[in-house]
Amino acid sequence: MSQFVIVYIGGNPPASEEEGKQHFSRYMEWLSSLGDAAVSPANPLKNTQTVAPDATVSAGGTSMMSGYTIIEADSMDAALEIAKACPFLEIGGTLEVSELGRMPG
């Protein structure tokens, strides 16, 4: 079984606190439904800093990546089916799915 990272990009903020709670509840249900396949679920990113080639540092990121989840799946197709069921898509977010490679050593 391979590991895949699902990267969360963009998405619209909730219109109200109640809407936010409802979405979060659906998202947590989705994560729960993954069971042991969710190796590292729900990893939000915050306080992003960018380091340029000249080593200068600036606040913020150059992408709209807001977090990631690592899953195990039999294939890329299986990982994509898992991603297609993610409620993040319901709020206008985009998901990128990549197989994690293994570095030698």
C-alpha positions in Angstrom: 0.0 0.0 0.0 1.3 3.5 -0.9 1.0 6.7 1.0 -0.6 9.8 -0.7 -0.8 13.4 0.4 -4.0 15.4 -0.1 -3.2 19.1 -0.2 -6.0 21.6 0.6 -5.9 24.7 -1.6 -8.2 27.8 -1.4 -11.8 27.4 -0.3 -14.3 29.9 0.8 -14.6 31.0 4.4 -18.0 30.2 6.0 -20.6 32.9 5.9 -21.5 32.3 9.5 -20.2 30.5 12.6 -23.0 28.0 12.3 -22.1 27.3 8.7 -18.5 26.8 9.8 -19.5 24.3 12.5 -21.6 22.4 10.0 -18.8 22.1 7.5 -16.3 21.1 10.2 -18.7 18.4 11.3 -18.9 17.0 7.7 -15.2 17.2 7.4 -14.6 15.3 10.6 -17.1 12.7 9.6 -15.2 12.2 6.3 -11.9 11.8 8.1 -13.5 9.4 10.5 -14.8 7.3 7.6 -11.3 6.8 6.4 -10.4 4.8 9.5 -6.8 3.4 9.4 -6.3 4.8 5.9 -5.9 8.3 7.4 -2.2 8.1 8.4 -1.9 11.8 9.3 -5.3 13.5 9.1 -6.1 17.2 9.3 -2.8 19.1 9.3 -3.6 22.8 9.0 -0.8 25.2 8.2 -0.4 28.6 9.9 2.1 31.3 10.3 3.6 30.6 6.9 6.9 32.3 6.0 8.6 32.2 2.6 12.4 31.9 2.1 13.6 33.2 -1.3 16.6 31.9 -3.2 18.7 34.8 -1.8 17.7 33.7 1.8 15.4 36.7 2.5 12.4 35.8 4.5 8.9 37.3 4.0 5.6 36.7 5.8 3.0 34.7 4.0 3.1 32.0 1.4 3.3 31.9 -2.4 0.5 29.4 -2.7 -3.0 29.1 -1.2 -2.1 25.8 0.5 -3.9 25.7 3.8 -3.1 22.1 5.0 -2.8 18.5 4.1 -3.8 14.9 5.0 -1.7 11.8 4.5 -3.6 8.6 3.6 -2.8 5.1 2.6 -4.4 3.7 -0.6 -3.8 0.8 -3.0 -3.4 3.1 -6.0 -3.6 6.7 -7.2 -7.2 5.9 -8.5 -8.2 4.8 -5.0 -6.6 7.9 -3.4 -8.5 10.1 -5.9 -11.8 8.4 -5.0 -11.1 9.2 -1.4 -10.3 12.8 -2.2 -13.5 13.2 -4.3 -15.6 12.5 -1.2 -13.9 15.3 0.8 -16.3 18.1 2.0 -13.5 20.6 1.3 -14.7 20.6 -2.3 -18.1 21.8 -1.1 -16.7 25.1 0.0 -14.9 25.8 -3.4 -11.6 24.3 -2.3 -9.3 22.4 -4.6 -7.4 19.2 -3.7 -4.1 18.1 -5.0 -3.3 14.4 -4.6 0.3 13.2 -4.8 1.9 9.9 -4.1 4.7 10.2 -1.5 8.0 8.9 -2.7 10.5 7.2 -0.6 14.0 8.6 -0.4 16.9 6.1 -0.3 18.7 5.7 3.0 
